[in-house]
Amino acid sequence: MFVRIVKMGFYKQNIDIFLENFEANKAKIRAFKGCNFLELYRDKNDSCIFFTYSYWETEADLENYRQSEIFKNVWSITKPLFSIRPEAWSVDKIASLE
């Protein structure tokens, strides 16, 4: 399993559109084969910056999601809302304490 972290910055006037789109699609994303976890975070210092954290079984599962109609539909709405180029990282979780 690995973690996918995506940083996104939005124009202030587009934040509600992004949040509505995320709300409408989060359950579909989380239910996608190989997705074990999904969270959305908002930066404490810049309210226009958001992060998604998702846990995936395999890189192939993430790639299948990225080629899916769900992703294409979400991305077609999200992409024009950006104020900065999104950044993404795929990382292996080393430790987790709860």
Secondary structure as GFF3:
##gff-version 3
##sequence-region A 1 98
A	DSSP	beta_strand	2	9	.	.	.	ID=ss1
A	DSSP	three_ten_helix	12	14	.	.	.	ID=ss2
A	DSSP	alpha_helix	15	30	.	.	.	ID=ss3
A	DSSP	beta_strand	35	42	.	.	.	ID=ss4
A	DSSP	beta_strand	49	56	.	.	.	ID=ss5
A	DSSP	alpha_helix	59	66	.	.	.	ID=ss6
A	DSSP	alpha_helix	69	78	.	.	.	ID=ss7
A	DSSP	three_ten_helix	79	81	.	.	.	ID=ss8
A	DSSP	beta_strand	87	91	.	.	.	ID=ss9
###
